[in-house]
């Protein structure tokens, strides 16, 4: 009797995990990532040269920002 209950519990747990995995895999919309000082990153649009130029501009803008220094380094 205890073995049967254990087997039923294992099958139920496996079914729940399977449903969660299926739900996770069918989610196709990736959330937009926001990086401080750069803005929102999303799928590139336009031709490759425009994307490359936009990336270079974003990288240059990020490099111009000063790094925050910890208080104990002063």
C-alpha positions as CSV (number, residue, x, y, z in Angstrom):
1,X,0.0,0.0,0.0
2,X,2.8,2.4,0.9
3,X,4.7,1.6,-2.3
4,X,1.6,2.3,-4.3
5,X,1.1,5.7,-2.7
6,X,4.8,6.5,-3.2
7,X,4.5,5.5,-6.9
8,X,1.3,7.6,-7.3
9,X,3.1,10.6,-5.7
10,X,6.1,10.2,-7.9
11,X,3.9,10.1,-11.1
12,X,2.0,13.2,-9.9
13,X,5.3,15.1,-9.2
14,X,6.6,14.0,-12.6
15,X,3.4,15.3,-14.3
16,X,3.7,18.7,-12.6
17,X,7.4,19.0,-13.6
18,X,6.5,18.1,-17.1
19,X,3.8,20.7,-17.3
20,X,6.1,23.4,-16.0
21,X,8.8,22.4,-18.5
22,X,6.3,22.5,-21.3
23,X,5.1,25.9,-20.2
24,X,8.7,27.3,-19.9
25,X,9.7,26.0,-23.4
26,X,6.6,27.3,-25.1
27,X,7.2,30.9,-23.9
28,X,8.7,32.5,-27.0
29,X,8.7,36.2,-26.0
30,X,12.0,37.3,-24.5
31,X,11.8,40.2,-22.0
32,X,13.6,43.4,-22.9
33,X,16.8,44.0,-20.9
34,X,17.5,47.4,-19.6
35,X,21.1,48.3,-19.0
36,X,21.9,51.5,-16.9
37,X,23.1,54.2,-19.2
38,X,22.6,52.3,-22.4
39,X,18.8,51.9,-22.6
40,X,16.7,49.0,-23.7
41,X,18.3,46.2,-25.6
42,X,16.1,44.4,-28.1
43,X,16.3,42.6,-31.4
44,X,18.3,44.5,-34.0
45,X,16.4,46.2,-36.8
46,X,17.9,47.5,-40.1
47,X,20.8,46.5,-42.1
48,X,24.0,45.1,-40.5
49,X,26.0,48.3,-41.0
50,X,23.3,50.3,-39.1
51,X,23.3,47.8,-36.3
52,X,27.1,47.9,-36.1
53,X,27.1,51.7,-35.9
54,X,24.4,51.7,-33.2
55,X,26.3,49.2,-31.2
56,X,29.5,51.3,-31.5
57,X,27.7,54.4,-30.4
58,X,26.2,52.6,-27.4
59,X,29.6,51.2,-26.5
60,X,31.3,54.6,-26.8
61,X,28.5,56.2,-24.7
62,X,29.0,53.5,-22.0
63,X,32.7,54.0,-22.0
64,X,32.4,57.7,-21.4
65,X,30.6,57.3,-18.1
66,X,32.9,57.4,-15.1
67,X,33.1,54.2,-12.9
68,X,31.7,54.6,-9.4
69,X,34.5,54.5,-6.9
70,X,34.0,52.8,-3.5
71,X,34.1,55.0,-0.4
72,X,37.0,53.3,1.1
73,X,39.3,54.0,-1.9
74,X,39.3,57.7,-1.3
